[in-house]
């Protein structure tokens, strides 16, 4: 279930927010990205992609620690 939360969060961050914000006319970062795409504003799109990437990595990092809390058998190790 925790893995599914991470996957759904990735979908919502990557494209779901753009779709939902355009569908319901809500202001937000998805609408900003959509307008930037229409106007060919590559710097704004680059910032959006970096923001989404960092948010996705942070969510997955937090979920790794949640795994450890929920199931003590899971060990977090550094590299191999």
N, C-alpha and C positions, 0 to 999 in steps of 0.2 A: 504494500500500500504506500509506503514511503517513496518507493521508486516511482510509482505512478504520480505522486504529488510533484516530484521533480520534472517528470515528462510533461505534465499538464502545465506547470509553470513555464517551461521552455516554450511550449506552443503559444501560450498567452503572451509571453514577452515577444516572441519572434514575429507573429503575424496576427494573432488573435486580437490584440489591442487595436491594431489598425482597422481591422474588419469591424469590430464592435463600435469603435468611435465613429466610423463613417456611417454605419448603419443607423445608429441612434443620434447622430449629430452631437456627440459629446466632445468637448474640447479636451485635448490631452496630447501626449507625446506621439501617439499613433497618428493623429490628425496632422501634427507638425511634420512627421515623416512623409505622409501622403502628399501634403502641399509641397514639400521640398522635392519630392520625386516629380511632381507635375511641373515645377519651375526649374528643374535641372540644377538644383542647389546641391552640389556634391559635397561641400563642406558640412552642411547640415545633415546630410545622409550619413556621412562618415561619423559624425558625432553621435547620431542615433545608433548606428551599428556598434560603435565602441561602448556606448552606455548599455545596450542590451547584452552585449557580450560579457561585460563586467558584472552586470546583475545576474546573469545566468551562472557564471562561475561562483559568485557569492552564494547563491541559492544552493547550488550543489555542494559547496563546502559546508554550509550549515547542515544540510541533510546528512553528510557523512558523520557529523557529530551526533545528530539525532539517532542515526543507526546504532551508534555505540551506546547511547543511553537506553534505547529500547531493547536491544539485544546485546548483553555483555559478552557474548561469545565472539562478536565481531571485533577484530583488532585493527587499529589504524597503525600502519607501519610506514616507515620512510623508505621508499625505493627498495630495490632488491640488489 
